[in-house]
Amino acid sequence: MEKIALLFPGQGSQYVGMGKSFYDQYSIAKQTYEEASDVAGVDLAKLCFEGSLSELNQNENMQPALLATNVAAFRVYMEEVGIRPQFCAGHSMGEYSALVCSGAMTFSDAVRITKLRGAMMQIHIDRGTGSMTIMDGIDASIVEQLCEQYSGEQGVAVVSCYNSPTQAAVSGHQYVLEEIEAAVLDADGQVTPLMSSAPIHSSLMAEDAERLGQELAKYSYNMFKWPVLSNVTGQPYGDVERIPGLLSDQMVKPVQWTRILQYLERFGVTLAIEMGPKNVLNKLTKTNCPDINSLCFGEKAERQKLISMFQSDGKKKKGVPTVITKCLAIAVATPNQNWDEAEYQQGVVQRYKRIQAIQEQVENAGDKPSKEQMIEALELLKGIFETKKLPVKERNQWMNHIIDDTGHHYELAEYLVHEAVGVK
């Protein structure tokens, strides 16, 4: 049985036309772009499909646009394939997509945060503070030595992404980058300067990291549906309370992508699926871990291959939870603070039995739950929460978790609870 990791790309994967096949074919993708556009205050679908590349590359546009494309791809994947991953990871800003799809961060919050993050980076680009270059075909340790050699009073540069043993990104002041680029070319390496890039993942972003950390601390985070690996540590977050600190640290510390892929391999991942518009991470997976099968869900041929793969072996949507099964599980799992036996029997036990009866109806019909059945189950669960005297914050988190985990982000939107920014 496949052990799956879903990978989400960051800057460098964007292009005009990205995500259009999802948008045209799947209502969930269209709704995803529409929600992101409402939050960002920009028509992201028009920007992605019809805008100019220069406009798309503006960081305050590109980051929420790429986030929307990644999340739309994931939601289509869950609708078409439905096999839950064992891990998620995202490269640089792709980490926000991974956090959204794991349920830890709401999509609307991520749109707001990535728009701010992009605006901060755009200031550096406009000022000419520095930039980023990809170094290929040269050992990362040699790149580290070159950064130390050429950094000094005139400026600094550091390795900002460890992508593979022979590919690293370097961020820093432009003068120093040019010196390092020349040295890499002399050593028969390849150099690819990134257009419209700030010196991200370096000390030049220290003030921005502090500001981003303050912003991230204003938001509330939810439980993980599956582990997300951090760019900073190369290991799972573990606790959602670490999200603000690790995402702000990501601004000044290198992306440990090689460590992330090695972690996935060590824990038995056999299939990595890139949830982005093209196969940037797919190629890095093959370079770092050739034993891991790697496919890109954004590419039509590979998407069809994945869908056929899981349909043919009978695994399609195996074990995918429904609103009804989630309500049953959560009704049992949540703690009770009400010791009045009569109230508990009426408010918890009887309601639980009614949800069980709804599940039996669904199983007997051999179909998916209807909207009416889902709403009834959710209302019954709300009554169970009230009887158990579960704190309001926990009730809201569980409701968000059910809607997010079952993919009914828009059909059952009235049950999603969006806490105001600044409320934890």
C-alpha positions as MATLAB code, in Angstrom:
seq = 'MEKIALLFPGQGSQYVGMGKSFYDQYSIAKQTYEEASDVAGVDLAKLCFEGSLSELNQNENMQPALLATNVAAFRVYMEEVGIRPQFCAGHSMGEYSALVCSGAMTFSDAVRITKLRGAMMQIHIDRGTGSMTIMDGIDASIVEQLCEQYSGEQGVAVVSCYNSPTQAAVSGHQYVLEEIEAAVLDADGQVTPLMSSAPIHSSLMAEDAERLGQELAKYSYNMFKWPVLSNVTGQPYGDVERIPGLLSDQMVKPVQWTRILQYLERFGVTLAIEMGPKNVLNKLTKTNCPDINSLCFGEKAERQKLISMFQSDGKKKKGVPTVITKCLAIAVATPNQNWDEAEYQQGVVQRYKRIQAIQEQVENAGDKPSKEQMIEALELLKGIFETKKLPVKERNQWMNHIIDDTGHHYELAEYLVHEAVGVK';
ca = [
       0.000    0.000    0.000;
       1.309    3.434   -0.954;
       2.513    5.758    1.786;
       1.835    9.243    0.449;
       3.328   12.698    0.970;
       1.765   15.768   -0.610;
       4.236   18.494   -1.597;
       3.383   22.146   -2.253;
       5.678   24.427   -4.273;
       6.535   28.062   -3.660;
       7.917   30.842   -5.810;
       9.157   29.714   -9.214;
       6.155   27.518  -10.036;
       3.887   30.368  -11.139;
       2.997   31.009  -14.771;
       0.122   32.672  -16.621;
      -2.534   30.004  -17.117;
      -1.756   28.045  -13.962;
      -4.752   26.273  -12.466;
      -7.098   27.001  -15.369;
      -7.819   23.324  -16.097;
      -8.915   22.866  -12.470;
     -10.970   26.078  -12.523;
     -12.785   25.140  -15.742;
     -13.536   21.547  -14.756;
     -14.201   21.541  -10.996;
     -16.621   23.737   -9.057;
     -14.557   23.321   -5.861;
     -11.549   24.883   -7.630;
     -13.627   27.790   -8.923;
     -15.033   28.402   -5.437;
     -11.505   28.298   -4.012;
     -10.310   31.039   -6.371;
     -13.447   33.079   -5.660;
     -12.913   32.911   -1.884;
      -9.249   33.864   -2.239;
     -10.158   36.779   -4.534;
     -12.695   38.102   -2.042;
     -10.150   37.993    0.787;
      -7.212   39.360   -1.230;
      -9.239   42.073   -2.929;
      -7.839   40.982   -6.306;
      -9.441   38.870   -9.043;
      -6.936   36.033   -8.736;
      -8.546   33.900  -11.434;
      -8.211   36.726  -13.962;
      -4.665   37.387  -12.763;
      -3.673   33.720  -13.110;
      -5.387   33.049  -16.439;
      -5.328   36.367  -18.302;
      -2.902   38.714  -16.573;
       0.628   39.555  -17.616;
       3.568   37.655  -16.145;
       4.988   40.878  -14.705;
       1.712   41.527  -12.883;
       1.535   37.928  -11.630;
       5.151   38.118  -10.433;
       4.378   41.031   -8.123;
       4.830   39.261   -4.802;
       1.644   40.568   -3.171;
      -0.205   39.036   -6.143;
       1.915   35.953   -6.752;
       1.856   34.561   -3.218;
      -1.941   34.446   -2.693;
      -2.374   33.371   -6.356;
      -0.010   30.429   -5.934;
      -1.598   29.575   -2.589;
      -5.041   29.473   -4.261;
      -3.707   27.289   -7.082;
      -2.068   24.842   -4.664;
      -5.155   24.595   -2.446;
      -7.455   24.205   -5.450;
      -5.273   21.326   -6.693;
      -5.424   19.674   -3.263;
      -9.205   19.991   -3.062;
      -9.593   18.482   -6.515;
      -7.232   15.673   -5.460;
      -9.395   14.920   -2.423;
     -12.518   14.959   -4.603;
     -11.076   12.758   -7.373;
      -8.656   10.497   -5.493;
      -9.455   10.983   -1.823;
      -6.501    9.076   -0.379;
      -5.294   10.833    2.750;
      -1.561   11.504    2.949;
       0.755   10.478    5.754;
       2.681   13.781    5.513;
       2.525   17.234    3.932;
       5.342   19.668    3.195;
       5.679   22.911    1.273;
       8.758   24.618   -0.137;
       9.193   28.162    1.228;
       5.791   29.886    0.857;
       4.388   26.484   -0.164;
       4.468   25.700    3.550;
       1.373   27.889    3.956;
      -0.469   25.666    1.459;
       0.606   22.578    3.419;
      -0.680   24.107    6.658;
      -4.036   24.986    5.060;
      -4.498   21.516    3.578;
      -3.585   19.867    6.874;
      -6.359   21.876    8.547;
      -4.001   23.793   10.855;
      -4.570   27.189    9.187;
      -7.753   28.436    7.557;
      -7.557   29.229    3.866;
      -8.793   32.800    4.317;
      -6.193   33.477    7.015;
      -3.449   32.092    4.778;
      -4.548   34.375    1.923;
      -4.271   37.409    4.217;
      -0.891   36.358    5.574;
       0.683   35.488    2.212;
      -0.540   38.798    0.753;
       1.211   40.629    3.614;
       4.319   38.449    3.263;
       4.385   39.179   -0.459;
       4.017   42.932    0.113;
       6.961   42.878    2.542;
       9.104   41.044    0.005;
       8.079   43.418   -2.785;
       9.479   46.351   -0.795;
      12.911   44.687   -0.859;
      12.612   44.071   -4.597;
      11.624   47.674   -5.287;
      14.462   48.993   -3.099;
      17.008   46.629   -4.614;
      17.999   45.346   -1.167;
      19.128   42.036   -2.606;
      17.864   38.966   -4.401;
      18.190   35.198   -4.792;
      20.015   32.911   -7.238;
      19.806   29.137   -7.795;
      23.188   27.365   -8.028;
      23.088   24.005   -9.860;
      25.639   21.310  -10.506;
      27.869   22.226   -7.586;
      28.098   20.771   -4.095;
      26.143   22.748   -1.501;
      29.135   22.746    0.856;
      31.199   24.547   -1.799;
      28.437   27.133   -2.167;
      28.553   27.650    1.610;
      32.313   28.273    1.387;
      31.842   30.774   -1.441;
      29.246   32.660    0.621;
      31.691   32.923    3.511;
      34.532   33.910    1.161;
      32.727   36.777   -0.569;
      30.638   38.126    2.321;
      32.155   41.087    4.125;
      31.870   44.830    4.605;
      30.312   45.337    1.163;
      27.501   42.885    1.821;
      26.507   39.351    2.756;
      25.114   36.246    1.095;
      24.058   32.902    2.576;
      22.676   29.588    1.399;
      18.917   30.129    1.635;
      17.601   26.796    0.291;
      19.188   23.352    0.446;
      17.268   21.786   -2.431;
      19.531   18.801   -3.174;
      23.185   17.847   -2.662;
      24.013   19.672   -5.904;
      21.442   22.484   -5.903;
      21.290   25.366   -3.466;
      19.750   28.823   -3.508;
      21.760   31.809   -2.302;
      20.220   35.040   -0.977;
      22.009   38.273   -0.254;
      23.219   41.650   -1.491;
      23.419   41.862   -5.266;
      27.143   42.689   -5.453;
      28.066   39.618   -3.387;
      25.699   37.388   -5.367;
      27.370   38.409   -8.607;
      30.784   37.467   -7.211;
      29.499   34.054   -6.117;
      27.725   33.486   -9.443;
      30.985   34.113  -11.307;
      32.835   31.669   -9.045;
      30.159   28.983   -9.551;
      30.337   29.390  -13.326;
      34.142   29.071  -13.153;
      33.606   25.772  -11.295;
      31.385   24.528  -14.163;
      28.189   25.027  -12.182;
      24.993   26.597  -13.478;
      23.450   29.850  -12.292;
      19.769   30.881  -12.461;
      19.007   34.307  -10.936;
      15.391   34.452   -9.761;
      13.466   37.349  -11.220;
      11.347   39.410   -8.828;
      12.844   37.781   -5.754;
      13.718   39.308   -2.391;
      16.663   37.978   -0.338;
      14.288   35.629    1.474;
      15.558   33.113    4.055;
      18.450   35.367    5.039;
      19.320   37.868    7.772;
      18.368   40.707    5.400;
      14.728   39.843    6.186;
      15.127   40.122    9.988;
      12.799   43.113   10.468;
      10.195   41.479    8.233;
      10.442   38.240   10.209;
       9.677   40.107   13.403;
       6.709   41.887   11.840;
       5.406   38.651   10.317;
       5.726   36.883   13.664;
       3.645   39.600   15.333;
       0.980   39.214   12.639;
       0.953   35.410   12.835;
       0.481   35.591   16.611;
      -2.899   37.308   16.064;
      -4.441   34.238   14.442;
      -5.887   31.021   15.830;
      -4.754   27.617   14.568;
      -6.473   24.240   14.448;
      -5.387   20.660   15.002;
      -3.372   18.896   12.281;
      -5.152   16.231   10.242;
      -1.704   14.839    9.367;
       1.871   15.974   10.092;
       3.364   18.982    8.289;
       7.142   19.201    8.008;
       8.760   22.549    8.778;
      11.192   24.208    6.366;
      13.280   25.373    9.315;
      13.720   22.036   11.111;
      13.018   19.460    8.396;
      10.725   17.704   10.896;
       6.995   17.791   11.778;
       5.622   20.776   13.649;
       4.026   18.602   16.308;
       2.206   21.444   18.075;
       0.189   24.156   16.300;
       1.504   26.646   18.851;
       4.828   26.476   16.999;
       3.339   27.813   13.749;
       3.951   31.563   14.307;
       7.539   31.047   15.464;
       8.562   28.618   12.741;
       6.948   30.630    9.934;
       8.638   33.832   11.089;
      11.972   31.966   11.465;
      11.516   30.740    7.898;
      12.049   34.330    6.712;
      15.638   34.365    7.992;
      16.659   30.691    8.029;
      17.348   28.359    5.094;
      14.800   25.975    3.627;
      15.923   22.464    4.591;
      14.274   20.720    1.648;
      16.865   17.935    1.409;
      16.280   17.112    5.089;
      12.512   17.088    4.518;
      12.785   14.587    1.660;
      15.210   12.438    3.648;
      12.735   12.447    6.552;
       9.928   11.297    4.249;
      12.101    8.526    2.841;
      13.191    7.422    6.312;
       9.554    7.107    7.398;
       8.625    4.952    4.439;
       6.967    7.348    1.987;
       6.646    5.597   -1.378;
       4.727    8.217   -3.385;
       5.208   11.999   -3.419;
       2.492   14.014   -5.181;
       3.210   17.624   -6.069;
       0.119   19.788   -5.544;
       1.254   22.676   -7.704;
       0.978   23.974  -11.252;
       4.171   22.310  -12.526;
       6.757   19.736  -11.521;
       9.470   21.739   -9.749;
       9.371   19.656   -6.546;
       8.759   16.479   -8.531;
      12.235   16.846  -10.065;
      13.863   17.549   -6.697;
      12.239   14.434   -5.216;
      13.666   12.287   -8.007;
      17.117   13.815   -7.475;
      17.149   13.441   -3.687;
      15.198   10.207   -3.267;
      15.023    8.209   -6.528;
      13.261    5.329   -4.754;
      10.235    7.534   -4.048;
       7.794    7.575   -6.950;
       6.975   11.201   -7.739;
       4.082   12.639   -9.753;
       2.646   16.121  -10.329;
      -1.113   16.453   -9.887;
      -1.072   19.742  -11.805;
       0.000   18.033  -15.014;
      -2.973   16.459  -16.782;
      -1.278   13.230  -17.892;
       0.112   12.535  -14.417;
      -3.198   13.490  -12.804;
      -5.015   10.918  -14.929;
      -2.348    8.367  -14.080;
      -2.913    8.955  -10.367;
      -6.700    8.786  -10.652;
      -6.482    5.561  -12.668;
      -3.939    4.088  -10.266;
      -6.243    4.393   -7.276;
      -9.431    3.548   -9.139;
      -7.926    0.393  -10.631;
      -6.823   -1.083   -7.323;
     -10.071   -0.284   -5.587;
      -8.574    2.276   -3.242;
     -10.442    5.301   -4.482;
     -11.803    7.244   -1.511;
     -11.083    4.311    0.774;
     -11.458    5.457    4.340;
     -12.342    9.029    3.412;
     -14.458   10.384    6.257;
     -17.926   11.829    5.784;
     -19.640   14.460    7.913;
     -21.673   11.689    9.544;
     -18.716    9.456   10.447;
     -16.783   12.482   11.744;
     -19.722   13.492   13.931;
     -19.898    9.976   15.387;
     -16.158    9.888   16.131;
     -16.048   13.366   17.666;
     -19.168   12.803   19.750;
     -17.295    9.995   21.491;
     -13.829   11.580   21.562;
     -14.706   14.912   23.174;
     -14.498   15.089   26.974;
     -17.605   15.383   29.161;
     -17.993   18.035   31.872;
     -21.635   17.326   32.691;
     -22.217   14.789   35.461;
     -26.020   14.985   35.457;
     -26.896   11.460   34.267;
     -30.379   12.349   33.026;
     -29.089   15.287   30.991;
     -26.254   13.140   29.610;
     -28.622   10.376   28.511;
     -30.984   12.806   26.797;
     -28.455   15.271   25.419;
     -25.586   12.949   24.466;
     -26.635    9.308   24.258;
     -29.955    9.866   22.453;
     -28.429   12.316   20.014;
     -25.545    9.925   19.337;
     -28.015    7.121   18.574;
     -29.799    9.400   16.111;
     -26.497   10.113   14.279;
     -25.909    6.340   14.191;
     -29.354    5.914   12.600;
     -28.465    8.500    9.946;
     -25.257    6.593    9.192;
     -27.240    3.367    8.812;
     -29.556    5.113    6.331;
     -26.531    6.269    4.320;
     -24.970    2.796    4.322;
     -28.265    1.137    3.312;
     -28.671    3.607    0.438;
     -25.090    2.976   -0.661;
     -24.633    6.652   -1.437;
     -23.057    9.771    0.005;
     -24.900   11.613    2.788;
     -27.369   14.219    1.572;
     -27.019   17.840    2.617;
     -30.072   17.449    4.857;
     -28.521   14.425    6.608;
     -25.239   16.282    7.109;
     -26.989   19.317    8.576;
     -29.027   17.134   10.943;
     -25.891   15.351   12.139;
     -24.062   18.644   12.700;
     -26.983   20.069   14.662;
     -27.104   16.921   16.792;
     -23.366   17.213   17.423;
     -23.769   20.849   18.461;
     -26.354   19.657   20.991;
     -23.907   17.024   22.277;
     -21.223   19.713   22.685;
     -23.642   21.888   24.625;
     -24.702   19.040   26.914;
     -21.069   18.042   27.541;
     -20.294   21.720   28.351;
     -17.429   21.772   25.872;
     -15.719   25.205   25.736;
     -16.912   27.346   22.819;
     -13.445   27.576   21.274;
     -13.182   23.770   21.152;
     -16.684   23.466   19.674;
     -15.695   25.896   16.911;
     -12.439   24.069   16.223;
     -14.237   20.731   15.912;
     -16.835   22.176   13.538;
     -14.116   23.704   11.362;
     -12.239   20.411   11.444;
     -15.272   18.437   10.226;
     -16.035   20.797    7.336;
     -12.397   21.055    6.300;
     -11.665   17.336    6.592;
     -14.682   16.350    4.501;
     -14.225   19.006    1.806;
     -17.585   20.771    2.286;
     -15.966   24.220    2.568;
     -18.710   25.946    0.603;
     -21.747   23.620    0.748;
     -21.755   23.804    4.572;
     -20.042   27.183    4.917;
     -22.537   28.336    7.565;
     -20.966   25.856   10.004;
     -17.455   27.263    9.584;
     -16.456   29.643   12.365;
     -14.045   32.430   11.369;
     -12.599   34.039   14.465;
     -11.735   37.694   14.161;
      -8.079   38.549   13.643;
      -6.535   39.282   17.008;
      -8.603   36.627   18.820;
      -6.786   33.482   19.900;
];
